[in-house]
Amino acid sequence: MEMDATQPIFRQLALRIEQGIVDGTYPEETQVPSTTEFSAFLRINPATANKGINLLVDTGILYKKRGIGMFVVPGARQKLLSSRREAFTRQYIHPLLTEAARLEITPEDLSEMIRSTAADLTTTADTTRSSL
């Protein structure tokens, strides 16, 4: 695991597990790797791995089955998607709309700019894939 020096390792592990839940690597009601497995695979201290997993237990994303391991809570994926959408709105949409207003870009013009850019990105991605 490449470490990001700006964020604690336990938080990076929690984010990695969250991403696995969102992308389907760890479906709801399935077991996630143990603290020992994470620490060995990622070459991190077991206490650090435990702290990352416990963060997800504390936030209601994982639950413990005594003697078996940690499992993904039913509804965890939707909870994470909702939380990430809220963060996306705060981090990207609000500043985008603020700057658009400063530039006198109407919501309709902004929507068209987004649609056009998305179409360009899709075309570029399709072209890149077909040339590989």
C-alpha positions in Angstrom: 0.0 0.0 0.0 1.5 3.3 -1.0 1.3 5.6 2.0 0.1 9.2 1.9 2.3 11.1 4.3 -0.5 13.6 4.8 -2.9 11.1 6.4 -2.5 8.6 9.3 -2.0 5.0 8.1 -5.0 3.7 10.1 -7.2 6.2 8.3 -5.8 5.2 4.9 -6.6 1.5 5.7 -10.2 2.5 6.7 -10.6 4.4 3.4 -9.2 1.4 1.5 -11.8 -0.9 3.1 -14.5 1.7 2.5 -13.6 1.8 -1.2 -13.7 -2.0 -1.3 -17.2 -1.9 0.1 -18.3 0.8 -2.4 -16.8 -1.0 -5.4 -18.1 -4.5 -4.4 -14.8 -6.1 -3.3 -16.4 -6.5 0.2 -20.2 -7.0 -0.3 -22.5 -6.4 2.6 -22.6 -9.3 5.2 -19.3 -10.6 4.0 -16.1 -10.9 6.1 -13.3 -8.5 5.5 -9.6 -9.6 6.0 -8.5 -9.8 9.5 -6.2 -7.3 11.3 -3.4 -9.9 10.9 -4.0 -10.3 7.2 -4.1 -6.6 6.6 -1.0 -5.9 8.6 1.0 -8.7 6.8 -0.3 -7.8 3.3 0.2 -4.0 3.7 3.3 -4.3 5.9 1.9 -2.2 8.7 1.8 -2.6 12.5 -1.1 -4.9 13.6 -2.2 -2.2 16.1 -2.4 0.3 13.3 -4.6 -2.1 11.2 -6.7 -2.7 14.3 -7.2 1.0 14.7 -8.3 1.4 11.1 -10.8 -1.5 11.4 -12.1 -0.2 14.7 -12.7 3.2 13.1 -15.1 1.5 10.7 -16.8 -0.4 13.6 -17.3 2.9 15.4 -18.9 4.5 12.4 -21.3 1.5 11.8 -19.6 0.2 8.6 -18.3 -3.1 10.1 -19.4 -5.3 12.9 -17.7 -8.0 14.8 -18.8 -11.7 15.0 -17.1 -12.9 18.1 -14.5 -15.5 17.3 -15.1 -15.2 13.6 -14.1 -11.8 12.4 -15.3 -8.5 11.0 -18.2 -8.2 8.6 -19.7 -5.5 6.5 -22.9 -4.1 8.0 -26.1 -4.4 5.8 -26.6 -0.9 4.3 -23.0 0.0 4.6 -22.5 0.6 0.9 -25.5 3.0 0.7 -24.3 4.8 3.9 -20.9 5.3 2.3 -22.3 6.4 -1.0 -24.5 8.9 0.7 -21.6 10.2 2.8 -19.3 10.5 -0.2 -22.0 12.3 -2.2 -22.4 14.9 0.6 -18.6 15.3 0.7 -18.5 15.6 -3.1 -21.1 18.4 -3.0 -19.2 20.3 -0.3 -15.8 19.9 -1.9 -16.6 20.2 -5.6 -20.2 21.4 -6.3 -20.3 24.3 -3.9 -17.0 25.8 -5.1 -18.0 25.1 -8.7 -21.3 27.0 -8.4 -19.6 29.8 -6.5 -17.0 30.3 -9.2 -19.6 29.9 -12.0 -21.7 32.7 -10.4 -18.6 34.9 -10.3 -18.0 34.3 -14.0 -21.7 34.9 -14.7 -22.2 31.4 -16.0 -25.8 30.4 -15.6 -26.8 27.0 -14.2 -28.1 26.0 -17.7 -24.7 27.0 -19.3 -22.9 25.1 -16.6 -25.0 22.0 -17.2 -24.2 22.2 -20.9 -20.5 22.6 -20.2 -20.6 19.5 -17.9 -22.5 17.5 -20.5 -20.1 18.5 -23.3 -17.0 17.8 -21.2 -18.4 14.4 -20.1 -19.0 13.5 -23.8 -15.5 14.6 -24.7 -14.0 12.5 -21.9 -16.1 9.5 -22.9 -15.0 9.8 -26.5 -11.3 10.2 -25.4 -11.6 7.1 -23.1 -13.2 5.1 -25.9 -10.5 6.1 -28.4 -7.7 5.3 -25.9 -9.2 1.8 -25.1 -9.6 1.0 -28.8 -6.0 2.0 -29.6 -4.5 -0.3 -26.9 
